[in-house]
Amino acid sequence: MTEGVVAAGVPAALEAYVDSDWNNVSHSTTGFVVLLAGAPISYSSKRQQCIALSSTEAEIMAASQAATEIAYMREIVRDLGLWQFAPTVLKVDNTGAIELAKERKVTNRSRHIARRHLKVREYVADGVIAVTHVATVDNAADIFTKPLEAAPFNKSTACFSCRVIVSDCEC
């Protein structure tokens, strides 16, 4: 029996989903997936190094980690001859984190966030990344932050535009 992943016929553009599972007692979990033509080419699920004081802080930390990976993946894709002229879409489900990523203003609620966690702002300002909103139930990165029931898990993996191929061939 042979298994593999096949990408569906969609344009060869990068996009990414990011999520965090905020835990106000200990370290949160960052999860992201970078897709090329709808197929996953990079993903991560890691505990954050710092304890976030809010869900927005946890999400902006996750978005910055994903943004760094996107910048790296854009270079690899460019080396393969697939130029990405438009900003790569980074889909985030936290509106506070989206506002922080797009604007450089400091508020009482965000002034404690360390500058290193705001790297995504630089990529947005440089036109490398465009941060957009995705509904929590449609966030494909949700599977990288916490265990899910079968239905949400299947919905998240359906976002990858790929399917599992199973054959009896011993190739």
C-alpha positions in Angstrom: 0.0 0.0 0.0 1.4 3.4 -1.0 0.3 6.8 0.4 1.1 10.3 -0.9 -0.3 13.8 -1.0 -1.4 15.4 -4.3 -2.1 19.1 -4.7 -5.3 20.3 -6.3 -5.0 22.4 -9.5 -4.9 25.9 -7.9 -2.5 28.8 -8.7 1.1 28.5 -7.5 0.9 31.3 -4.9 1.9 31.2 -1.3 -0.6 31.7 1.5 -0.4 30.9 5.2 -2.6 30.4 8.3 -1.5 31.1 11.8 -3.1 30.4 15.2 -2.2 30.3 18.9 -3.8 28.5 21.8 -3.5 31.2 24.5 -2.9 29.8 27.9 -2.9 32.4 30.7 -1.2 30.0 33.1 1.7 28.8 31.1 3.3 29.0 27.6 0.9 29.2 24.7 1.2 27.2 21.5 2.0 28.7 18.1 0.8 26.8 15.0 1.1 27.8 11.4 1.0 26.3 7.9 2.4 27.7 4.7 0.7 26.6 1.5 2.0 26.7 -2.1 -0.8 26.1 -4.6 -3.0 25.0 -1.7 -0.6 22.3 -0.6 1.3 22.5 2.7 5.1 23.1 2.2 5.9 24.2 5.8 4.3 23.9 9.1 5.1 24.3 12.8 3.6 23.6 16.2 5.7 24.9 19.1 5.3 26.2 22.6 6.0 30.0 22.8 9.2 31.0 24.6 7.4 33.7 26.6 4.2 33.7 28.5 1.7 35.9 26.8 -0.5 38.2 28.9 -3.4 38.2 26.5 -4.7 36.3 23.5 -3.8 39.2 21.2 -0.2 39.0 22.4 -0.1 35.3 21.9 -1.5 35.7 18.3 1.0 38.5 17.4 3.8 36.4 18.6 2.6 33.5 16.5 2.1 35.8 13.5 5.6 37.0 13.8 7.0 33.5 13.8 4.8 32.6 10.7 5.9 35.8 9.0 9.6 34.9 9.3 8.9 31.5 7.8 6.9 33.1 5.0 9.8 35.3 4.1 12.1 32.3 4.0 9.6 30.3 1.9 9.3 33.2 -0.6 13.1 33.0 -1.1 12.9 29.2 -1.7 10.0 29.6 -4.1 11.8 32.4 -5.9 14.9 30.1 -6.3 12.6 27.6 -7.9 11.5 30.2 -10.5 8.1 31.0 -9.0 8.2 34.7 -8.4 5.8 36.1 -5.8 5.2 39.7 -6.7 2.1 40.2 -4.6 2.3 40.1 -0.8 1.7 36.6 0.7 -1.6 36.5 2.5 -1.3 35.6 6.2 -4.6 34.6 7.7 -5.1 35.4 11.4 -8.3 34.9 13.5 -7.6 37.6 16.1 -8.7 41.1 15.1 -6.5 42.7 17.8 -3.4 41.0 16.4 -4.4 42.1 12.8 -4.6 45.7 14.0 -1.2 45.4 15.7 0.4 43.9 12.6 -1.0 46.7 10.3 -0.4 49.8 12.5 2.6 51.0 14.4 0.7 52.9 17.1 1.2 51.9 20.7 -1.7 51.6 23.1 -2.0 50.9 26.9 -3.0 47.4 26.0 -0.1 46.7 23.7 2.9 48.7 25.0 4.2 45.7 27.0 4.6 43.5 23.9 8.3 43.2 23.2 9.5 44.6 19.9 10.8 41.2 18.7 7.3 39.9 18.8 6.2 42.5 16.3 8.4 41.4 13.4 5.3 40.9 11.3 4.9 44.7 11.2 8.1 45.0 9.2 7.0 42.4 6.7 3.6 44.1 6.3 5.3 47.6 5.9 7.7 46.1 3.3 4.8 44.6 1.2 6.0 41.0 1.8 2.9 40.0 3.8 -0.7 41.1 3.8 -2.5 40.1 7.0 -6.2 39.3 6.6 -8.9 37.9 8.9 -10.1 34.3 8.8 -12.9 33.0 11.0 -11.7 30.8 13.8 -13.7 27.8 12.4 -12.0 28.2 9.0 -8.4 28.6 10.3 -6.4 25.7 9.0 -3.7 26.3 11.6 -6.1 25.3 14.4 -4.9 21.7 14.1 -1.4 22.7 15.1 -2.4 24.3 18.4 -4.7 21.8 20.2 -6.4 18.5 19.8 -9.6 18.6 17.7 -12.6 16.5 17.3 -13.0 14.6 14.0 -15.3 17.2 12.2 -13.1 20.3 12.9 -9.9 18.3 12.1 -11.3 17.2 8.7 -12.5 20.8 8.0 -9.0 22.1 8.8 -7.2 19.5 6.6 -9.7 20.2 3.8 -8.2 23.8 3.6 -5.0 22.2 2.3 -6.5 21.4 -1.1 -4.9 18.0 -1.0 -6.0 14.5 -0.6 -4.5 11.3 0.6 -3.9 8.7 -2.2 -4.0 5.1 -1.1 -3.2 2.3 -3.6 -2.3 -1.3 -3.4 0.6 -0.8 -5.7 4.0 -1.8 -4.3 6.0 0.8 -6.3 
